[in-house]
Every structure is written in C-alpha cells, then in structure tokens.
Amino acid sequence: MFDYVIVGGGSAGCVLASRLSADPSKQVALLEAGPDTPPESVSSEIYAASFLPHYFGEATYWTKLEAYLDPVGNKSVEEMMRTQTPRRYEQARIMGGGSTVNGQVAIRGLPGDYDEWEAVGAEGWNWRNCLPYFKRLERDMDFDGPMHGKSGPIPIRRCFPPDWGAFSLAFRDSLAQNGIPYYEDCHAEFGDGCFPFPRNNILTHRVSTAIGYLDSAVRLRRNLTIMPNTALRAIAFDGNRAVAVQADREGAPARIEGREIVVCAGALHSPAILMRAGIGPGEQLQALGIAVRADRPGVGANLLEHPLAGIGIHLKPEGRLAPTMRNNFTLNMRFSSGLEGCPGQDMKLSVSNRFAWSKAGAHFGTVQFGPNKSYSQGFVRLRDASPASEPIVAFNLMSDPRDLTRMMNAVRFVIGVLQTPPARDLSYAIFPGVYGEMIRNLMTQSKLNTFLTDMAATMLNMGGAPRRFVTNMVMKSNLTVDDLLRDDAKLEAWIRQGVQGDWHACGTCKMGAPDDRAAVVDPHCRVYGVEGLRVVDASVMPTIPAANTNISTIMIAEKMSDAILGRPVPAA
C-alpha cells in the first residue's frame, strides 16, 4: 500500500515523486512505461544532446502513436481516418518524459496566460500564485532578482549573442530594422522582442526532471519506490474510489495499491487512461462497451497545440554556426499580430543556426514561426478499450480562422526580414520548407544516415547542379518564396501541407469550475465524478500558454505537490 501511486515518470511525474517523498511519512510509487535514467547512468546521447536523442527509437518513444493534423470540419471520425493520412507524433517513453528528449527550451510564458487560467475557472492559478513555483523549480545561471529562482533543481542558462552564429546575429539586426527590439531576459520583460533561448541545460548538458528531481540522494529515500518498464493496464476502483493500478511490471502482472492515484501520462495518454476507466463522454464509452463511471464530456476534448511552419535558409559558409557550438537554438522572439480577438505577444518565432547534427545539416538554418496563442481545438478518442491500442489523436490545426490568418501574415513578415540586410547577405537561398518523413528519418543518428548526409554535404559544397539537387530534396516543395508572396491560395496550401505541431500538446483534461461540464479536474487536479484520482500534467491546462510547455508542466507539478500535501502557496 502506497499513499501515492504516480502513473507516468515524465516532466510532472518525476517532480511529484521527489516532492511528495520528501515527507518521510508518505509512501510513494512512481511508475514509468519506459526505461529509467539514473543520474549516474545517463547515456551520452541524452546528457549531451543538442538534438533529439535516440530519435524515435523503440526504447524511448511511443512509436505507434500517430496524429491527424489537418482540419476535420464536419467529417465523422471514421471519415477523417479514411480521407486523411496521419503523421507520427513523437512522445517520450522514458524517465523524465519530454524533458529527456526535447529541445531543452525553458520559457515560462506570459503573466496573462495564467491570469486567463483563473478567469476561465481554474481558481488559484493566476500569475501571482504560479510565479513562486516557476522560481522554485529553477536555478537561473544568468540573472537574479525577484523574477528568478536561484536554488531549484533545474538550471536555466542562455547562449548570448557573442556565442551566436553570424546568421543569427544578422537576423537579430534585420529584426531591429523591422521594429523588433532585442532584450536579454524574457522572464522579466514581456513586450514584443527577440531574446536568447533560456534552456534547462548546464555546461551543454541536459538536465531533465529525471536528473534534477530524482537525483542520487532522492533515490536513496526508503519511502520512494521507482518502477521503470511498468506499463499501466487499468485503474482499479472500489465503488467510486480509485484504489490501485494494474500494470505489467518488467513483463509480469502487478497490482499496486494506493490511497491516491495520480495520472501523469501527458495530454494524449492521460485522457485515454481516464476513458478506459469509464470516465469521459458517455456515448463514446458505451459505443466501445466501456461502462460509464463518470460522464465527463470534456475528457479528450480541448486538445491544443502550437502550429508551426518554417522557412529554410541555405547558409553561406560565413553565416554558419561554428562546429564547436553545440547549441543550435539561438534567438527566440515574441511579437503581436494585432489581429482582433488576440492578445499581445500572441506570435512566436525561433532561429536555428544549424538544422541538424550532420555535416549536411550544418549548411542549413531555419526560421520557424506560428501562433504563440493558438485557438484551433482537436480531440483524443479511444480506438477501442484495449490499453495496448494508441488513441485516435486529431489536432485539427488551422481550423480556427485566427490561426490561419496569423500564420499567413507571419510568412510574409519572416520572408521580409530574411530579405533585409544583413540577414539577406548570408544566404545562398531561402525556401519554403516542409518537414516531411524523409527529413525526420534522417534525424536519426546511424551509420547509414551519416554516410548519406556526408555525401549530401559534399554535393552542397560542389555548388551548381549538385547543390540544387540536394536543396530540392530538402525543400520537398516546388514553390518559391515569391510564389508565397504573390499568391494567397498557394500560401494557404503550403501552410496546410507543411504545418506541424511543436510537441506542445495540452488541454485534454482541463481544469475548471464544478459547474463547467467541459472541465475534467478541479483546481486541485482532482478528477470530477470519482474519488482518489488526480491528473497532473499538461493535459490540465485550460488554455495553451505562450510558451514551450515543459517548464509550465513542471510548475504545475510543483504547485500541486504543495496542494496535495496541504501546504499554502508561498509568497511571490
């Protein structure tokens, strides 16, 4: 018998395991479907990775998970599945979750994001109450003062302009000519501007929640039991109270009992877990032969994501990043679209001065952009009642007209900046990029991919026809940037073809008030309609923050650890 059984050792689960087990009177179990990453046994790929480690490997990702990105419209789910082609959607299956495989971007979001959460029914989740937990989680290596934490388990550092590649510096200067200022600290300044990426990284080494929160001392606690390679099968109930989980632990069946079950499986798997337990849209569950325990139509609804598109840049040698620089992420930006119905700083942009780990990848940069505050809503539904089946995921990107309009305007803005000196002078060409399957497959580090990308780099260096051949392969599109500027129909078609998510899925078990039928959990993350069950991860976000969601997810877990243990919110 445990006091708390935490299902999912991701960014939130590791935080809760650490904070709850700090009370020696509480017995805590942490279950993770994937392998463990103890601090003293972290692979070099994870620890020092500038790019995604073990990219889409069976051991670290849910490799059967796919998502439909295009608008659904009036189609039924069945018709959507017949007429659309799903794309793989990378979700981590390893201790530390997304924090172990992501790009290590550590942006909090804007004060208005969290004030909005409270305004839509998540009482107590305003900026004033969230800031202490952002500060608690971090050890800011660069800045001090009332907006920064200095003693948390997650180091935050930035790569400042003296270490940037020449193209990133030139892009910053071209932005200035287009009215966008530069500032250094995005956690203390919130207006339109560009700034260095803050990252959960120290001395080029990743610090995931599995490393920062489950350090060697925490792992010695006798009241903390960590169970890697443990896949959930079902939540067991006694009446209306969750009392245990049934799981496959290292291939053997196990029943793990808890006074409270806390689901931390992420925005795609947490709603699926609830629905298999009979908590969700009643008609959908009945159609799959699942007995309805709590009819909550919001489970799996309100799926949110940051849509992303990109322009590729074939860099001249003098614009490329030095080989010694491991950090390819340099400049980030928040800016306001001015579109009616959208808040300030509702758009984002990022610059990578190196596209990939390979020699060919060093030839290219990217400028990626999209709505920082997106409004298109998708859904997660069960395919069947089996825990072995991945859910049906439909993001419905670009279904809200505000998202499409702002994306089209952003394309025009970015091309304009790239055609402004000095950024213009450091590229051979700029082109509309499509991040297709070929490029995704080449992201995996292997002997074959090393050979192929080395050969591509040689052809790029030759110039002329060989260079055009490689860049055409990278483009995966016959369009030019002039086509996008001249023809709105082609621009929209390119966006719809190439738009992808930013791996910021959230919102599918949203927090809300008791009288909100679309809410799934209360402001203490307790699931409505049952007892002894909480959800604590990105799925509880009522709206998407203007941020890479990992740090916001860690903040949620920090705040909920106090709520679970009955502690007051500390002063900001």
N, C-alpha and C positions, 0 to 999 in steps of 0.2 A: 504493500500500500504506500503510495506516494501522496504528498499533499498536492503537487502539481505535476501533471504529465504534459509536456510540451511536445506537440507534434510538428516537426519541421525545424531543422537546425540552420535556418537561413539567417539573414540580417537581423530579423526580430527575435527568432528563437534563441540564438546564442546570447543576446542581451538579457532576455528574461531568465535564462538558465543561470547566468552569472549573478544578476541582481537578486533573484529570489533565493538562491542558495547561499547568499551572504548572511541570511538569517539561519543560524545553525539548528534552529528548532524545526525547520521546514525540510522535508524530503522532496527532492526534485529529480525528475527523469526527463532527459532530452533525447528525443527520437529523431533520427535523420535517415532518409532512404539511401543516401549515397555514402561515400567513404568519409572518414574523419581526416582532419588536417591538423594534428597536434603541432604546437608552435615549434617544437624541436625537430619535427619531421616533415616540414612543408617542402614540397618539391620546388626546385629552382624555377620551373615554369610558372608556378603560381606566385612565388615570393618576389621574383624579379621581373615579372611580365610587364611589358609596356603595352602589349596587345592581349587579346583574349587567350588565356592559357588552355591547353588541351582542347582546342577549338572543336566543339560539338562531338567530343569523344563520348563513347558509351558510358564510361565510368563517371562522368561529371555532368552530363546533361540528360534531360528527358528527351531522348532523340526521336520518339514517336509523336511528340507534341507538334501540332500544326495549327495554323490560324488562317482564317479568311480575312483579308484586309479591305476588300472593296465594299462599297455601299450595298446594303441588302435591299433597300427600297421596300416594295410591297411583296417581295418574294417570301414564300414559306422557307423554313429551314431546309426542307428536303429539296426545294427548287434551287436554293442557294448552293447546296452541295453538288447539285448536278451541273450548274452553269458556271461556277467559279472554281478556280484552282487554288488550293491552299498553299501557303508557304510555311516552311519550318519556322518556328518561333523559339529562339534559344532561351531556355530556362534552366538554371543550375540545379544539379542533383548532387550536392556535395556540402560538407560542413562549411558554414559561412554563407551559403547560398549565393545570391547575386554579388555580394561583396568579395567573393573569392574569384569571380570570373569577369567582373565588369571593368569598365574603363577607369575606375577609381576616381570618378568625378564627385566632389563633395560640396554641392551647392545647396543651401538651405531653402531657398525660395524667398518670397516676399512677405512682409507682415500682413498684407491684405489677404494672402492665401489662407492664413489660419483664422483671421477675423471672419472670413467668409465661412469657414467650417462651423464656427459657433453660430453665425447668423442663420445657417440652414438647419440647425437643430443639434449640433454636437456641442452641448453646453460644456464650458470649461476649456475648450480647445482654441481659444483666441491666442494672438501672438504673445501677449504678456505672459500667459501661462505656458506657452510652448518654449519660449526663449530660454528659461532656465535649463531645460533638458537638452536643447541644442548645445548650450555651454557645457553641460555636464559630460556629454559624450566626447568632447573634443579636447585635444591638446594642440592648440594653434602654435605652430612653429615660427610664425612670422609677425603676428600682431597681438597686441594686448589691449586692455580696456574693457568697458562694460559690455561690449557685444561679443566678447571672445572668452572661451574656456582655455585654461592652461594646464589642467591636470587630468583630463579624461583619457580613456583607453585608446581613442582613435586620433592619431596625429594628423594634422591638416597642414599641408605646405603648398607653396606655389612656385612655379617656374617663372621668374620675372624676365622682362624684356632683354637684359644683357645676355641671357642664355637662349633666346629665341632664334629660329632660323630667319634668314633675310626676308623670305616671303612673308612671314607672319608680321615682322616689323613694318614691311611695306604696306600690308593690308591695313594695319592699325593706322598708318599715316593717311592712307586713302580714305578710311572711315572718317578721320578728322575733317577731311575736305568735304565730306558729305554730311557733316553736322553731328557726328557721334564722338563724344569725348572719351578719353581714357582715364580710368581710375584703378587703384590697386586692390582695394578691399571691397569685394561685392557683399560681404556680410555686415558692412557698416554703411555702405552707400547703396541706394535703391533706385536711383533715377536711370534714364537711358544712358548707356555707356558700354564700353568694352573693358575687359579686365583679364588678368591671368586666371587660368583654371585653378581653383583650390582642389586638392586631391588627398584622399586618405592613403598617404604614402610618406615614407621617411627614408631619405638617402636612397631613392629609387626603388625601395622595397615596399610592396603592397602590405597594408595592414587591414585584413578582413576582420569581421566581428569574431570569427573563429580564433584569430590570433590575438586581437586586442582584448576581447572579453573572456575568452576561455584560455587564459594563459596557464602556465605550469602550476602556479600557486592555486588558482581556482580549481584546476583539475584534481588537486590533492584533497579537496573537500570530501569528507566521508558522506555528506548528505546530498551529493550530486552524482547521479548515475548517467553517463553518456552512452547512448546506444546507437552507433552508426550501423549502416547496412540493415536498417529496420524499416520496413515498408508497411504503412498502415493498410489494414484490410477493412476495418469498421470501427465505429464508436459504439460501445455497449451502453445501454440505458437500464436503469431500474425505475420503472414508471416514466416520469418525465425528466429524470435527472441523469445526466451523463456520469457514468461511474468507472469506465475503463475503456481501453482501446484494445482491439485485437489486431495483431501485427505478425508479419513474417520477420523474425529476427535471425539474421545470418542463415536464412533458409529454413528455419524451424518455426512452427506456430508459437505465439506467446500471447498471454493476456496480461496487460499491465494496468493495474487499478490506480485510480487517483481520486482525491476529493474534489479536484477540479481539473478539467481537460482544457488545454489552451491550444488552439489550432493556429499554426504559424506557417502555413504551406504556400502562401503567396496568392496573388489576385486571380490566378487561373485554377489552382488546385484547391484552395480553401472553400470556394463555393461548391465545387464538386463534392468535397467531403461532406459538407452540410446536406446537400441534396441526397446523397446516398444514405444519409442518416434520417431522411424523411423531413428535412427542414428546407422549405423552398416553395416554388409555385405549385400549388396543389394539383392542378390539372396535369401539368407536365409530369409530376411524380407518379400520379395514378396511371398515366398512359404507359409508364415504364414498369408498372407493377410494384412500385415502392409505396409502402404505407405512409400516409401523411401524418407526421408527428406535430409539425407546426407549419401552417400555411403562411409562408412569407414570400410574397411575390418579388421582393427586391433581391433575393439570393440569385446571384449570377447576372443581374441587370446592372446598368450604370457602368459598364466596362469602359474605362477611359485610357487614353494613350496619347503621347506626343507624336503627331505625324512629322515625318522628316523627309526632306528631299535634299539633293546636293548637286553642286557644280564641281566638276573635276578640273584640275589645273595640271598641265604638263609643265613642270618647272624647269627653268634653265639651271645649269649647274650651280651658278652663284646664288640661286634662291633656295637651294635645298638645305635640309637640316644636316648638321654635322653628324657623322656616324657615331660619335661618342655620346650624342644626346639621346638618351633612352625615351624621354618624354616627348611623344609626337603631338600631344594636345598642348596648345599654347594659349590661344586667345579665345575667350568666350564673350558673348555680348547679349544684353537685354535691350530691347527697343520697343517703342509703342507704335502700333499700327494706325491709331487714330480712328479705327472703324467703330461706328456706333454700336453700343452694346458690349464693348470690350474694354477691360481696364487698361491702365498704363502698364508698360513693360510686358505686354502680352505676347511678344515675339522673342525668339532666341536665334542665335547664330553661333557657330563654332568653327574654328580653323584648325586643321591638322596639317602640319608642315611635312608630314610623311604619311603615306596612306597605309603601308603595311610593313611587316618585318623584313620582307625580301629585298633583294637588290633592285628588282623592278619597282617595288612599292616605294622605294626612296625617290624615284623620279617624279612621283605624283603628290600633289596636295589636294585637299578637299575643303570646300566651304559648305557646311550643312546647316540647314535652317528650317524653321517651321513655327507654328503657333506654340508659344510657351504656356498659354492658357487655352486649351483646346475644348471643344464643345461636342464633337461627334461622340455618340454613345453606342457601344456594342453590347454583346452579351456572351455569357458562358452557359451552356446547357449540357446535360448528360447525353451521351451517345446510347448508353444502356446502364444497367445497375451494377455492372462489374467494376470492382476497384482497379482492375488491370487495364481498363479502357481509358484512353485520354478523352477529356471532354471536347465538345464542339465549341470552338472559340471563333467569334466573329467580331472584329474590331469596328467594322462599319466606318472606316476612315473617310474623311471628306464628305460625310453625309450631311453635316451641318454647313449651310452656305457660308457662314462666317469663316470656317476653317479654309475652305477652298479660295475664297476671295483674298484672304490674307496671305495664303501661300502663293497665289499668282502675283500679288504685289511684291512679295519678298523675292521672288525670282528676278523680277525687273530691277529691284534695288541692288541685289547681290551682283548681277551682271554689270550694273552701272559702276559699282565700286571696283570690280575687277578690271574694268576698262579705264579706270582713273589712275594716272601715275601717282606713286611709284609702283603700285601692285602690277599694273599693266606691263611694266618693263621687265618683269622677272619670269614671264611665262612664254613658252612656245605657243601654247593654245589653251583656251578654256572650252569646256564642252559639257553638255547635259549628261550627267551620269545616271546609270541605272544599276543599282546594287543587286545584280542577279545571282543565280545559283553558281555560275562559273566563278565569279569573284569570291563568293562565300566559301566555295570549296577550296580555292587557292589560299584562303586564310589559314588553313590547317598546315602546321609545320611538319613536313615529311620530306624524305629523300626525293620523291618524285616531284613534289612542288618546288623544292629547292632547285632541282635541275631545270624545270620549266621556267621558273621566274628568273633564274640566272641567264637562260637563253633569251628571254624577253628583254632583260636589261642590256644584253649585248646588241640586240636589234635596235633598241631605242637609241643606243649610243652611235649606231651607224648613220642615223638620220635618213632622210628621203623616204623611199617606199617601205623599207623595213620598219621605220618609226611609225609611219601611217598605218601599217598593218596592225601593230600592237595597240596603238591608241584606238583604232576602230574596234578591236576586240574588247577593250576596256569600256568603251562608250556603250556598247550594246544598244545603240540608237542611231538612226540615220539623220536625226535632227541636229541642227547647229543652234548656237545661242541666238543668232539672228532670226532663225525660224521662230523661236520662243518669243522674241520681242515683237515680231511683225504680225503673228497670227495667234489670237487668243484661243482658238479651237485647238491648235497644235500644242499650245502651252498647257491647257487643261488636260489634254490627252496624255502628254508627257508626265504631268504630275500624277495622274491616276495610274499610269503604268509603273512609275518608279517610286511612288511614296512607300515608305516603310514605317514601322514603329520604331521607337527609340528604346525599347525594352523597359518602358516605364508603365506597365500595366497596373491599374489600380481601380478601386471603387466598387468592386462587385459584392462586398458585404458592408455597405456603407453605414457609418454611424448616423444616428438621428434620434429625434424625439419619440416618445412612446406612441404618440398619436399619428406618426408617419408610417403608413403601411409599407412604403418602399424602403424603410430603414430595416437593417438586419441586426445591428447591435446597438446597445445604448452607449452613452458617453463613457462608460467603464468597460466597453467592448464585450459586455455580456450579451449572448445571443437571445433575442426576444423569443418567447414561447416555450423555452426549456430552461432547465437549471443546471448549474455546474459546468457550463460550456462557454468559452470565450473565443473570439477570433482577434488576433493581434498581428497584423501585418499590413501591407499596402492596400489590401482589399477594403479596409475600413475607412479609407479616405473618402469623404463625401464628394469632394471636387478635386481635380488634379492641381497640384501646386506648380508654380512656375520654377521648377527645379528638377534636377535629376533625383529620382525619388528614393534613392538608397539612404541618404542621410535623414530624410524625413521619416523613413520607416524605422531607422534606429531611434530617432527621437520619440516616435510613438511607443516603442517598446520601453524606453527609459521612463516615460511618463506613466505607462501602465504598470510598470513594476512598483512604483510608489502607490498607485491606486489599489493594486491587489493586496499590498501589504498594509494598506490603511494609513499611508503617510501623506501629509499635506504637500501641496505644491510649494516648492521653495521660492523665495523672492527672486525676482529677476535682477 
